[in-house]
Amino acid sequence: MQPYHFGAASGLGLCLLQMSRYEEALAAFEAALVIHPGMSNIRRFVADLRRHVATDGQEPGAGGAAWQQ
């Protein structure tokens, strides 16, 4: 993967998210934000994944995470 390609990093994050590989998805989304920090949907994924990983996979409150809606 090209290290400075926003689409590749965010796409990898989405693939890893679908495979429930949350920590790896978080790392990919964080890499995407380094390249393109203004993407609000990716920021939301990062915030939700940080909560999800920090709580050992428990549901992050009412409404669920952005990717689960």
N, C-alpha and C positions, 0 to 999 in steps of 0.2 A: 504494500500500500504506500502511495506517495505520502510523505509525512505532512504536507501542507495542503491537502485537499479536503476541504470542509465536507463535501458530499460523501467522500469515502469514509471519513471518520464518523459522521452521523449515521450513515447507512450501516456501518459495522455495529454501531451502538444499537440500532433498531433490530438487527439480526440477533445479536447477543441477548437483547431484551426478550425477544420471542422465544429464545431457548432457555429462559430463566437463569441466565448467567449474569446476574445483576451487578456484581462487582466489576466484571469486565466491561459490561455495558456502560457503567458509570465512568470508567476510565476513558472509554471511547468518546462518550459525550463531552467529557471535560476537555479532551484533546480538540474536539470540534469547536468548543467555545474559545479555546486559545486562538484558533484560526479566525473565527468569526463570532466575536463576543455578543453581537446584537441579536442573536436568534432567540426570541422569547420562548418558543416551543421547546427548544433544547435546554434552555435554562430551567423550564418547568420539569422536564425529565430528570435533570441533574438534582434538583431540589427533592423531588419525590424519591429518587433512587437513594440519595443520601439518607433520608429518613428510613427507607425500607432496609437498607444495609445496617444502619445504626440500631434498628430494633430487631435484628436477626430474622428479618423476613415477615414480621407480624404486620398486619394491615395498618397502614398509616392514618388512622382516624376516619371520620365520617367522609363518605364520598369516594374514598379510594384514591389510588394514584392516577395520574393523567393517562398512563398507558392502559389502565384497566377499565376506563370509562367507555 
